[in-house]
Amino acid sequence: MAHLFDANLVRLLCSCGLMKPITGIYFCRHCVKLRCSNCVSHELDMRYCPNCLENMPAPEARLKKNRCGNCFDCPSCGQSLSTRLSIQSPDPEQPSRSIQRKLYFLSCSGCRWTSRDVNIPDQTVATGGWPEQEPPNKERILSLLEHYRAVALRDKMDRERKKQAAARVKKSPASFLRSGDAGADKLSSVSSSLASAKKSLAAINTYAHKGDTPLTSQLTPAEASEEVEGLPDDIFTEPVVLAQVCSVEQRLRSPEQQPSQSSSLYPLHKHMLVKRSLRCRHCEHNLSKPEYNPSSIKFKIQLGAYYHVPDVRLVRPVPLSVGQEARVELSLCNPTPHLMPLALLPFLPHLTTAHIDAGVTASSPGPRFIEVPTESCLPELCTSVTLPQGQLLLAPRDDTAEYGDADAHNSFKDDPQVVTWRRANKVGVTVCVTPEAVTDALYIGFLLRYDYTNNMISASSGLSSVGPVSLGPSADLSSLGSGPPSGPSSLTPSVESRTVTLNVPVIIKLGAVSASASESTA
Amino acid sequence: MPLYESISSLTLHDEKHTTVIFDFGSAYTKVGFAGETGPRAIVASVVECPDTGNNVPVFESSDPQILRRRITLFILKIYIRCLLVNPKERRIVVVENLLGSSIIKETIACVLFRHFEMVSVSFVPSHLVALLTLGVETGLVVDIGYSEASVIPVFGGVAILNAWQALPLGAKAMQMSLKALLEERSSVIGEDGEATSLQDSDLQLLTSQRLEDILVRCCFVSTPERSERLHQNKADRSNEPPPPPPDVLYPLSGERTLKISGTVREMAAEVLFETDADNLCLPSIILDAINKCPVDVRREMTANLVVVGGTAAMLGLKKRLLQELRLQSTRGDMAPYTFKLHKPPVPDNCVTWLGGCLLGSTEAGLAPRSVTREQYLAACKSNAPMPDWSSLVYNTQHDPRAPA
């Protein structure tokens, strides 16, 4: 039964050209197109600590380098550290003091590392006050930063001065007339450029950040030395205790210190996590937006394809052998509350890619819109596939259907050649596949053409029922008909309901093809 | 809520101006923000392959499409897991190896501009910016990374490009050498306490990560005298080898323990100093680079050696390198130079990142060196989006002899 839930067996072709399972695809209702994580823009909504579920505003996060102030990770194994309490018994040397003191230390329940291992003193308050580690050579790096800031500023001023001087010489007609006494002209231009430099200097000084960017920064350059630290003396005699030498992972957890001995490990502040929202690049509408609360796993907006695109699943895996026709049973499920006419059409990759390209040029993007390059990752598709002919209707999704009498299938006049079974909003269809060669994985593809009823709450009332819009790859394939009657326009004028015909390419991985089975049975 | 509004608008303004610094390496990528003293994170340059679910190296693909997809996933992962800021509308500094592949550079630019809509991207040469961290303008920069070691002399802030040297000597070469040595000279202790030679199943357990771990935790670079005696012993077993350092028991799996012999610990890094078929090794390419420099600058080069890159942090490597340089320079017909080494203010693997950070921290310094999105999109039509020193189009532009 695992194949029913293996999302990677049945994949949809996104509008950007990538194949993704239906769980990894979004459906933009405004562009009426499939989108995936490759072709949407990701935005970070909020940061929160995964341990205390406290959310942290952006300025604070920047100040604390995206780390939680209260929670710690084990520097040795990466688990969360817990605060432990130890009661200090009265000092034996001073029996007169009988007050017990509570002391706290950090301990890892995973690898038994404690803050006492590295001689961090116990704290008297549970919430912290743990000593922080300063990056080595911090002063030097900050002075370097200051220095290069000043150098760059000086550079910029020099450039501007040159530009101004050049412009002045070009502009003034007098410079042409007095070209004979170039010396005087040069002098005047120099002096004037000096004046302008002074002016710009003053301007910078007033706007400079707290005025602490001096224009002349003196930095002592580093001195090279003839001697470097070599091997420790005892390396050829002392055995290595692996537990005392940090692994690469442990070192890189604190990039600025990179401790090499486990005795210099230090508790790490817990790194924050983010909630992110996704936005369609074309229409700038949100495709997914989580709720603001860190402990909530719900979404405010979630336009996953599994709410809007019929779900195709492989009912059971079939043994495949070369030259022998196999009947592959698929189930189709309608997730929308509307009647859905549907047909399976042969999938012609070159037509679809042309369609993608046409869509790119046809859509009128904004001025600052940049197209993500289209991908092409289609596998080799089996060519001899017989798809069920004709159109079939999928009943609307009805959550009460499984409690009532299942006589819904009577109302549909199904062609038994096409529909093998029908239950509530699902139908089963059979696809005949004749593999041609031995492969590890046989892929079949088809175009799922269905009528999608889009309910959108629009601000402008009045315009409502719109006829079918064909988004098909080629014009000769006529649309499936008008579909269900469009939403009653008189009842709710604010809800715009329109039916469009969509084509979604579906690629199914069928499994390995064996060679000799046909001969052995024949 | 006027108070909150003012705060949020302020931070939005500030946040947009924080430049992000990337230093993509073939094994580890360093990322962080401008104006800080060190990178925020050092992450392995691997992404999960969407098709197979295995971790695959990001930059090891020659197919531009696969490369682009991996880099996109990787940068997205960095933004979501490490940087936690909106990727859009930012200035970026990418520290690049001058000798790196142009396909990777073009693809990074494409991903940053098209997928993440950055304001501007600036590619800065890693060897050049490494000197910024020292406050000097002249030096011979040796970058020993994962896949290769490259040497570029820099004089007065200008790279002497015709003196470049590179060899595929780095952590990767050491890992391969270590694996061969382990196979030859080490044993595995099984559940029953019996020591046997390495089986195929044990070799499968020696993944790149594990070899790296063994190199970092157990191995070191030996002294020249011991190395000489080891090599003599290797050539002729009658020569007495130096007393080996103690063995290390390294757990491979639940029941298998690798016994790393002391000789392996000290021999693994010898690959950097053994001459190859072209008679080249790490010290010799450094001397070659010095010899290719103009004669007036050679003395300054030898007095300002800068060794950077993750592999340079190996125990004893810098000392051995200096000793070998002094030794080999006396053998040839070189003038007697004094060799001096700089000590950067940050760990060796972050030096080039810090250099990019120093350059990216200032708007005035960054703006003239970056390519904006508009420029990139306009240049895309002319089929040469990113300026590249190896392209004649950009080299003849400022040449006074070239026709305008």
Interface residues (C-beta under 8 A of the other chain):
Chain A: S37 N38 S41 H42 E43 L44 R47 P57 A58 P59 A61 R62 K65 N66 P135 P136 N137 K138 R140 I141 L142 L144 L145 H147 Y148 R149 V151 A152 L153 D155 K156 R159 L219 T220 P221 A222 E223 A224 S225 E226 V228 E229 G230 L231 I235 F236 T237 E238 P239 V240 L242 V245 C246 S247 V248 R251 L252 P255 E256 Q258 H271 M272 V274 R276 I370 E371 V372 P373 E375 S376 C377
Chain B: I7 S8 L10 T11 L12 D14 E15 T18 Y28 K30 G32 G35 E36 T37 G38 P39 R40 A41 I42 V43 Q65 R68 R69 T72 L76 Y79 I80 C82 L83 L84 V85 N86 P87 K88 C110 F113 R114 H115 E117 L132 T133 L134 G135 V136 E212 D213 V216 R217 C218 F220 V221 S222 T223 P243 P245 P246 D247 V248 L249 Y250 A303 N304 L305 A313 L315 G316 K318 K319 L322 T338 F339 K340 L341 H342 K343 P344 P345 V346 P347 N349 C350 L354 L358 L359 S361 T362 E363 A364 G365 L366 P368 R373 L377
